[in-house]
Amino acid sequence: MTTEERKQLKQKIVRCKKAIPAARLMFIPQSNRCVHCAER
């Protein structure tokens, strides 16, 4: 994973308002949302 990809990933995770710290680590790239939102 490149630094650029990591930056984009972080931006998407921060954009998720419901993201809790644990969910941020379990981010699902294909769906562009964290596990916390994906299971709702």
C-alpha distances in whole Angstrom, upper triangle without the diagonal:
4,7,8,6,7,10,11,10,13,15,16,16,19,20,21,25,25,22,23,21,21,20,17,15,16,14,15,12,15,18,16,18,18,20,23,24,23,26,28
4,5,5,6,9,10,11,13,15,16,17,19,20,22,25,26,23,24,22,23,22,18,17,18,17,17,14,17,20,18,20,20,22,25,25,25,28,30
4,5,5,6,9,10,11,13,15,15,17,19,20,23,25,22,23,21,22,21,17,17,18,17,18,15,18,20,18,19,20,22,24,25,25,28,30
4,5,5,6,9,10,11,13,14,16,17,19,22,24,21,23,21,22,21,18,17,19,16,17,14,17,19,16,18,19,22,24,24,24,27,29
4,5,5,6,9,10,11,12,14,15,17,21,22,19,21,20,20,19,15,15,16,13,14,11,13,15,13,15,16,19,21,21,21,24,26
4,5,5,6,9,10,11,12,14,16,19,20,17,18,16,17,16,13,12,14,12,13,11,14,16,13,14,15,17,19,20,20,23,25
4,5,5,6,9,10,11,12,15,17,19,17,18,17,18,17,13,14,16,13,15,13,16,17,14,15,15,19,20,20,21,24,25
4,5,5,6,9,10,11,13,16,18,16,18,17,18,17,13,14,15,12,13,10,13,14,11,12,14,17,19,18,18,22,23
4,5,5,6,9,10,11,15,16,13,15,14,15,13,10,10,11,8,10,8,11,12,9,10,10,14,15,15,16,19,20
4,5,5,6,9,10,13,14,12,13,12,14,12,9,10,12,9,12,11,14,14,11,11,11,14,15,15,17,20,21
4,5,5,6,9,12,14,12,14,14,16,14,11,13,14,12,13,12,15,14,11,11,12,15,16,15,17,20,21
4,6,5,7,10,12,10,13,14,15,12,10,12,12,9,10,9,12,11,7,7,9,13,13,12,13,17,17
4,5,5,8,10,7,10,10,11,9,6,9,10,7,10,10,13,12,8,7,7,10,11,11,12,15,16
4,5,7,9,7,10,10,13,11,8,11,13,11,13,13,16,15,11,10,10,13,13,12,15,18,18
4,6,9,8,12,13,15,13,11,14,15,12,14,13,16,14,10,9,10,14,13,12,14,17,17
4,6,5,9,11,13,10,9,12,13,10,12,13,15,12,9,7,7,10,9,8,11,13,13
4,6,8,11,13,11,11,15,15,13,15,16,18,16,13,10,10,13,10,9,13,15,13
4,6,10,11,9,10,13,13,12,14,16,18,15,14,10,9,10,7,7,11,12,11
4,7,8,6,6,10,10,9,12,14,17,14,12,9,7,8,6,7,10,12,12
4,6,5,6,9,10,11,14,17,19,17,15,12,9,10,7,10,13,13,14
4,6,5,7,9,11,14,16,20,18,16,13,10,11,10,13,15,16,17
4,5,6,7,9,13,16,18,17,16,13,10,9,9,12,14,14,16
4,5,5,7,10,13,15,14,13,10,6,6,5,9,10,11,13
4,5,6,9,11,14,13,12,9,6,8,8,10,12,13,15
4,6,9,11,15,14,13,11,8,9,10,13,13,15,17
4,6,9,12,12,11,9,6,6,8,11,10,12,15
4,6,9,9,8,6,4,6,9,10,9,12,14
4,6,6,6,6,6,6,10,10,8,11,14
4,6,5,7,8,10,13,13,11,14,16
4,6,8,10,11,14,13,11,14,16
4,5,8,9,12,10,8,11,13
4,7,10,12,10,9,13,14
4,7,8,6,6,10,11
4,5,6,6,9,10
4,5,5,6,9
4,6,6,7
4,5,5
4,6
4
